[in-house]
């Protein structure tokens, strides 16, 4: 029996706190709910009134052998405004406050260290006010709130955009550079693909037949985007993946160029063109095929993850993993 652990985060509207963690390797399940208050088994309406003491939160069951708690913390900070003590974005009020709820002394120490590192990074010009609190009883929310981003994708995307969350994340976490700077450090093909929406030749690119274990990062920002565990040979001549490492790392846009209607895939933080996503992938893996240009990626082999600063991803390649979802 696998020994799973639980992480609990409050980040404002819980609709927006599921997708970033859901289906990430090592995550077993993500549940939306309420915690921190004094009313047992509260309803959504009760919590929204603001007199229960509860906040909207997500509880993540994960395999620590695959996914370290420190990486979950890193993902959490990038979803929120940690300088707002009164709510999140357009949602203000006590039920929308942020918090990290620790379940063990080790989680408390890790959370305090990550908060200190964020404060010292200078990324924000205001104090980091997200509290670190002992975990309280967690009450799952109503069924219609669970995995809302899947049940109502159009509504979810409109809400995220209109709330100001996406704009805030881009402003504070994007890693965009000037064209002049990029031209100096990228090859002609890398610049053409990532900055001019180009496409490299099939079967004549660096990673189309790469089979080693490791991760693929954004060549511009260094953001981890894909894992070799999700790579497969689609026969198209470009690297193909069944899914990204996390859903919030990518942005999809309608592409009507070349007389076709396709779905373009871009890196959310660098705004680099990566490739396209199609619905002809392996059915058993969800049916999607992320067809990505090698020139938009940098491959980091498993044995180099630690020295390259991506040691937190080593757990993905251990033999003891949780069950496939």
Helices and strands as residue ranges (DSSP letters): E 5-11, G 14-17, E 27-35, H 44-49, E 55-62, H 69-77, E 87-88, E 91-92, G 94-96, E 98-102, H 105-121, E 131-134, E 138-140, G 143-145, H 148-151, H 153-163, H 165-173, H 179-185, H 188-196, E 214-218, E 224-227, G 228-230, E 231-232, E 239-241, G 247-249, E 250-255, G 257-259, E 262-267, E 273-278, G 283-285, E 289-292, G 294-296, E 297-301, G 302-304, G 311-317
